[in-house]
Amino acid sequence: MFSIINPFDSTFLSEHQYITDTAAENVLKISKKSFYIWGFMPLTDRLNFIKKLVFALTKKQHLLAKQCSLEMGKPITQALAEVKKCQLLCEYYINNAEKFLENRQIETDGSESYVTYEPLGVVLGVMPWNFPYWQVFRFAIPTIIAGNTVVVKHASNVAGCAVLIEELFRDAGFANGIYTNLLIAGSQVKAVIENPVIAAVSLTGSEKAGASVASIAANQIKKAVLELGGSNGLIVCADADIDKTVEIAVNARFQNAGQSCIAAKRFFVHSSIFDSFIEKFKKAVSELKAGNPLDEATYIGPLARIDLAEDVEKQVNKSVAMGAKIVLGGNRRDAFYEPTILVNVTTDMPVFSEEVFGPAIPVLSFDTFEEAVTLSNATNFGLGVSVFTADVEGLKSRVNLFQEGAVFINAMVKSDPALPFGGVKRSGYGRELAENGIKEFVNVKAVYVG
């Protein structure tokens, strides 16, 4: 039995009970049985259910957003935007899935050759709390459309959101077992991955959790997709539009209180504009409203748990002890941590060398573009980088220098249904979204006619 506590005011929200291993095994059996119907259903019929899911999402969007705000502290306007993004994801695949999954004709020495994309079976998703709807949907929707059934082990502190997601699928008419919320503890995940019913697994979470899941799946010779941590750089070149860059940089770092794998977590600003950038950035950040996540004017809510705020506090304090200087913020109250800006940062400090999953940002200067690239690449992670410059064409010729899964020019790194999402190095492997995502959990079958 475990309880969910509101991180804003520490009030009790709900109590839940993990299911037993036996009950979990029964869930998998039901999902496998459903796969034999769902996986052989015409794609157009599967897409009709997704259309109904969009309607259910629209109908319950405010309920979903409020539950997210209560359980993990996301400001209500950002929570609502997350739900609406799930709608856009569904609509994207409704419009493109048939093209992505159609047989591909291949010219060979045979009379006919082609490739088909067939579902694998039951796929397990292990999902995080920071985007409790979006990260589930970006895994589950393409996986289900491809013909698989899914079971989702969601983060315990958003168990209410997890229940609501399953209800959405029921409201849309999906049969039992196509999408199932698997309410198990982390200690039970290994047995589920090892169960013969599970064909593959996708995890979005920490590096530690990813390494564990990957090793278990590899031991069973099962495919895994890992979307792990990030420490994205944001580079501001000398010719950048400072006002526009500051506006985007604020969102890039402090949206969702900085609790995002693709948030910009290390800023690099050309020395010629460093002081001007800091002045304008500090002013913009100081104006962000912190408070009750249910207040539509709130931009900064609490972190999802008090211990997460304590972790950020420790990283900042240790960096200050090593010589970093706080120019804004630096204080914690329960689960709230003030938006914090640090300068005089070196690469060995925790705010640079570790992933900071909260609203603190180190700002370093550079003199040459090559130096900025070196600083950006000086991390074990590789999800994405943002570069702000007037010389877009010149930068496009140098994107290969960045060890990242994505390069965003004059924009913050974000996930888009039409673009593949994923990283390199310790940010994981595999891709979600776009055509790449829907083909992660399929059998790419070659057919040859002599």
Sequence and secondary structure as in RCSB ss.txt:
>XXXX:A:sequence
MFSIINPFDSTFLSEHQYITDTAAENVLKISKKSFYIWGFMPLTDRLNFIKKLVFALTKKQHLLAKQCSLEMGKP
ITQALAEVKKCQLLCEYYINNAEKFLENRQIETDGSESYVTYEPLGVVLGVMPWNFPYWQVFRFAIPTIIAGNTV
VVKHASNVAGCAVLIEELFRDAGFANGIYTNLLIAGSQVKAVIENPVIAAVSLTGSEKAGASVASIAANQIKKAV
LELGGSNGLIVCADADIDKTVEIAVNARFQNAGQSCIAAKRFFVHSSIFDSFIEKFKKAVSELKAGNPLDEATYI
GPLARIDLAEDVEKQVNKSVAMGAKIVLGGNRRDAFYEPTILVNVTTDMPVFSEEVFGPAIPVLSFDTFEEAVTL
SNATNFGLGVSVFTADVEGLKSRVNLFQEGAVFINAMVKSDPALPFGGVKRSGYGRELAENGIKEFVNVKAVYVG
>XXXX:A:secstr
 EEEE TTT  EEEEE    HHHHHHHHHHHHHHHHHHTTS HHHHHHHHHHHHHHHHHTHHHHHHHHHHHH   
HHHHHHHHHHHHHHHHHHHHHHHHHHS EE   SSSEEEEEEEE SEEEEE  SSSTTHHHHHHHHHHHHTT EE
EEE  GGGHHHHHHHHHHHHHTT  TTSEEE    GGGHHHHHHSTTEEEEEEES HHHHHHHHHHHHHTT EEE
EE    EEEEE TTS HHHHHHHHHHHHHGGGG  TTSEEEEEEEGGGHHHHHHHHHHHHHT  BS TTSTT  B
   SSHHHHHHHHHHHHHHHHTT EEEE   EETTEE  EEEES  TTSHHHHS   SSEEEEEEESSHHHHHHH
HH SS  S EEEE S HHHHHTTGGGS SS EEESS     TTS B  SGGGEES BSHHHHHTTTEEEEEEEE 
